Amino acid sequence: MKPIKTNKGRTITFDYSKSFTGVQRSELKLFAEVISHDFKELISSHQEFVDLYEFWKAKIDEILYRSNIIYTLSVVKNRESSPTILAKVKWKYKLNGKLSKTNYTSIHISSVNKYFKDRESVDLKDATLIIDAENKIWEYISRVSPIELMKITGELYTL
């Protein structure tokens, strides 16, 4: 990698081989401070690139997570209606444009009666139920948390 110039024209190489040959234990704090200073200067000189990098790295993680969302199904008894099946979805990304205070969100899947005779016969590993649940989770997440991307200009858009 080539040396990098800061906004002030200073060249940063991260080559400390001449100034810290055979670093002694007593010099470690100073060594860390010098590296930290150069790193902060590099970041501040290239903040737009760093922001773009962080955005896209997080976005790639989110997109990969969407392909295999972690959830659990459970039966919840309602006071006024028949028991329902809920998905407790692990979600650390934005919902309705905001980060949630909890790492999980509950998604209504259906009434127990749609799949089973009664609450006692519920099988949360039923293949049809799992397919339907994953489709409902996908639809819900796509609706309340559309994939938000950023153009190189910084303009946000959704898919």
Salt bridges, closest charged atoms under 4 A:
ASP38 OD1 - ARG10 NH2 2.83
ASP38 OD1 - HIS37 ND1 3.56
GLU41 OE1 - ARG10 NH1 2.86
GLU41 OE1 - HIS37 ND1 3.51
GLU62 OE1 - LYS59 NZ 2.96
GLU62 OE2 - ARG66 NH2 2.82
GLU155 OE1 - LYS151 NZ 3.67
